[in-house]
Amino acid sequence: MNEKNDGANREAKRSARERLQVEREKQKSREKRRRTMLVAGAVVGVLGLAAVVGVIAANTGKDKDAAEAGPAVAPSGATGKDALAIQTGKDGAKSTLVVWEDFRCPACKSFEDGYRATVHDLEAKGLLKAEYHLVTLIDNNMGGSGSLKAANAAACAQDAGKFAAYHDILFQNQPQETDDAYGNNARLIELARKVDGLVTPEFEKCVADGVHNSWVAKSYAAFRDGRFRGTPTILLDGKDIFADQANPLTPQKLKEKVEAAAKTGGS
């Protein structure tokens, strides 16, 4: 009887362990699904090269940067409404790409990494011009000052006629979203040394003094007022290129659309 009881006890214990293991596996599976759903809930669409479009909701509260004293000092050559855009490419280009970006935004980096070569190629051919609007979405949602200081530094680079190159350097060297490395002016100046001739006493003073901070704050206010879904927001000739999630734009499709617009005299 004892042997039978011992055997029954061992079997019961084994069954209990197996049930516990099954339950643990189920819990792991549920947790994995939960994490997947949380990530999926933060995604609006997929870029042509599998880059994720950012959908961090714009902070509808008062922009902390807007409280900075002083007038909005636009960088040299700024264009568009209230001079809030920095243009690259040639004025005569038939197509215009409007880009709302944050230098701390990972999805903005994904867009830049995926589309940079195509955009530069189309600009070089005179077929496309881009208008960059710099915003501080990540600062306002996560804290820190990297979005603001990087945008100011990029505007200072525009004053020196070197915005495009510095813009690319900032995205190529973007820190992790939670790392406010761009809140350090020394880091921004260090990266500026990668652009020939950019670092001058004038540039360093512009960065240190935050000359364009109020201009950046005004740009972010325009972003909020525009009720855009998040960063990056990319408009090709006024149309959101990621609006149709069933048929998202790819670099190749962007090239084809711009070339077609050039042949027909614009869209």
C-alpha positions in Angstrom: 0.0 0.0 0.0 2.8 2.4 0.9 4.4 1.8 -2.5 1.1 2.4 -4.2 0.6 5.6 -2.2 4.2 6.8 -2.9 3.6 6.2 -6.6 0.3 8.0 -6.5 2.0 10.9 -4.7 4.8 11.1 -7.2 2.4 11.1 -10.0 0.3 13.8 -8.4 3.4 15.9 -7.9 4.5 15.4 -11.4 1.1 16.3 -12.7 1.1 19.4 -10.6 4.5 20.4 -11.9 3.4 19.9 -15.4 0.2 22.0 -14.9 2.4 24.7 -13.3 4.7 24.6 -16.3 1.8 24.8 -18.7 0.4 27.8 -16.8 3.8 29.5 -16.9 4.0 29.0 -20.6 0.5 30.4 -21.0 1.5 33.4 -18.9 4.6 34.0 -21.0 2.5 33.8 -24.1 -0.1 36.2 -22.7 2.7 38.7 -21.7 4.3 38.4 -25.1 0.9 39.2 -26.8 0.4 42.1 -24.4 3.8 43.6 -25.3 3.1 43.0 -29.0 -0.2 44.8 -28.7 1.4 47.7 -26.9 4.0 48.1 -29.6 1.4 47.7 -32.4 -0.8 50.3 -30.8 2.1 52.8 -31.1 2.4 52.2 -34.9 0.4 53.9 -37.6 2.0 52.5 -40.7 5.1 50.9 -42.2 7.6 52.7 -44.3 8.7 51.2 -47.6 11.9 49.9 -46.0 10.1 48.6 -42.9 10.7 51.8 -41.0 8.0 52.6 -38.5 6.2 55.9 -38.6 6.1 57.6 -35.2 2.8 58.2 -33.6 3.6 59.7 -30.3 0.6 62.0 -29.7 1.5 65.7 -29.8 1.4 67.2 -26.3 -1.6 69.5 -26.3 -0.4 71.3 -23.2 1.5 74.5 -23.1 4.8 74.2 -24.9 7.5 74.8 -22.3 9.8 76.2 -24.9 7.3 78.8 -26.0 7.7 80.5 -22.6 11.3 81.5 -23.5 11.7 85.2 -23.7 12.6 87.0 -26.9 11.4 87.1 -30.5 11.6 84.2 -32.8 14.8 84.5 -34.8 14.5 82.6 -38.0 17.6 81.1 -39.5 19.0 82.6 -42.7 17.0 81.7 -45.8 14.1 80.2 -43.8 10.9 80.1 -45.9 7.2 79.3 -45.9 4.5 80.7 -43.5 6.2 82.6 -40.7 9.6 81.5 -42.1 9.3 78.2 -40.2 10.7 75.9 -42.9 14.3 75.3 -44.0 14.5 74.4 -47.7 16.9 72.1 -49.4 16.9 71.5 -53.2 16.3 73.9 -56.0 13.6 76.5 -56.1 12.4 75.4 -59.6 11.7 71.8 -58.6 8.2 70.7 -59.5 7.6 68.6 -56.4 7.8 69.6 -52.8 8.4 67.3 -49.8 7.3 68.9 -46.5 8.9 67.1 -43.5 8.0 67.6 -39.9 10.8 66.0 -37.8 12.3 65.7 -34.4 16.0 64.9 -34.1 15.3 62.6 -31.1 12.5 60.7 -32.9 13.5 57.1 -33.8 10.8 56.9 -36.5 12.2 60.1 -38.1 15.6 58.4 -38.2 14.0 55.4 -39.9 12.4 57.6 -42.5 15.7 59.4 -43.1 17.7 56.2 -43.3 15.3 54.7 -45.8 14.6 57.7 -48.0 17.8 59.9 -47.7 19.5 58.7 -50.8 16.4 59.0 -52.9 15.6 62.5 -51.7 19.1 63.7 -52.3 19.2 62.1 -55.8 15.9 63.8 -56.7 17.1 67.1 -55.3 20.4 66.9 -57.2 18.4 66.4 -60.4 16.3 69.5 -59.7 13.1 67.4 -59.5 12.4 67.8 -55.8 12.8 70.4 -53.0 12.2 69.6 -49.3 11.0 71.9 -46.6 12.0 70.8 -43.1 10.0 71.9 -40.0 11.8 71.1 -36.7 9.8 70.3 -33.7 10.3 69.3 -30.0 7.8 66.4 -29.7 10.0 64.1 -27.7 11.2 66.8 -25.3 7.6 67.6 -24.5 6.5 64.0 -24.1 9.5 62.5 -22.4 11.4 65.4 -20.9 14.9 66.7 -21.7 16.1 69.3 -24.1 17.7 67.4 -26.9 15.0 68.0 -29.5 15.2 71.8 -28.8 19.0 72.1 -28.7 19.5 69.9 -31.8 16.9 71.9 -33.7 18.6 75.1 -32.7 22.0 73.8 -33.7 20.6 72.7 -37.1 19.2 76.2 -37.5 22.6 77.6 -36.7 24.0 75.3 -39.4 21.5 76.8 -41.8 22.9 80.2 -41.0 26.3 78.8 -42.1 24.8 77.3 -45.3 25.4 73.8 -44.1 22.0 72.6 -42.9 21.6 69.6 -45.2 24.9 68.0 -44.2 24.4 68.6 -40.5 20.8 67.5 -40.6 22.0 64.1 -42.0 24.8 63.8 -39.4 22.4 64.4 -36.5 20.1 61.6 -37.7 22.9 59.2 -38.5 24.3 59.6 -35.0 20.9 59.8 -33.2 21.1 58.5 -29.6 18.5 56.2 -28.0 15.2 57.9 -27.6 15.5 57.9 -23.8 19.1 59.2 -23.9 19.0 63.0 -24.0 22.5 63.2 -25.4 21.5 66.0 -27.7 20.7 68.1 -24.7 24.5 68.6 -24.4 25.8 71.4 -26.6 29.3 69.9 -26.5 28.0 66.8 -28.2 26.2 68.8 -30.9 29.4 70.8 -31.6 31.4 67.5 -31.7 29.1 66.2 -34.4 29.3 69.5 -36.3 33.0 68.8 -36.8 32.0 66.1 -39.2 30.8 68.8 -41.5 33.7 70.6 -43.2 33.9 74.3 -42.2 30.8 74.3 -40.0 32.4 74.8 -36.6 33.3 78.5 -36.3 33.2 80.9 -33.3 29.9 82.2 -34.8 28.4 78.7 -34.9 29.5 77.8 -31.4 28.1 81.0 -30.0 24.8 80.5 -31.9 24.5 77.0 -30.4 25.5 78.1 -26.9 23.2 81.1 -26.8 20.2 79.2 -28.2 19.7 81.9 -30.8 16.9 80.1 -32.6 15.2 78.5 -29.5 12.1 80.7 -29.8 11.9 80.0 -33.5 11.9 76.2 -32.8 9.2 76.7 -30.2 7.1 78.6 -32.8 7.6 75.7 -35.2 6.4 73.2 -32.6 3.3 75.4 -31.9 2.6 75.3 -35.7 2.9 71.5 -35.6 0.4 71.3 -32.7 -2.0 73.7 -34.4 -1.8 71.6 -37.6 -3.0 68.6 -35.6 -0.6 66.3 -37.3 -0.7 62.6 -36.2 3.0 62.5 -35.1 6.5 62.6 -36.3 7.6 62.2 -38.9 4.8 63.7 -40.9 5.7 63.7 -44.6 3.7 65.5 -47.3 4.4 65.2 -51.0 2.8 68.1 -52.8 0.4 68.5 -49.9 -0.6 64.8 -49.6 0.4 62.6 -46.6 2.6 59.9 -48.1 1.6 57.4 -45.4 -2.1 58.1 -45.3 -2.9 55.0 -47.3 -1.6 52.2 -45.1 -2.8 49.5 -47.5 -0.4 51.0 -50.2 2.3 52.9 -48.4 4.8 54.9 -50.3 8.3 53.5 -50.8 11.5 55.2 -52.0 10.9 53.8 -55.5 7.3 55.0 -55.6 8.5 58.4 -54.4 11.0 58.5 -57.2 8.3 57.5 -59.8 5.8 60.1 -58.5 8.3 62.9 -58.6 9.6 62.0 -62.0 6.0 61.7 -63.3 5.2 65.2 -61.9 8.2 66.6 -63.6 7.1 65.2 -67.0 3.5 66.6 -66.6 4.6 70.0 -65.3 3.7 69.3 -61.6 0.9 67.6 -59.7 
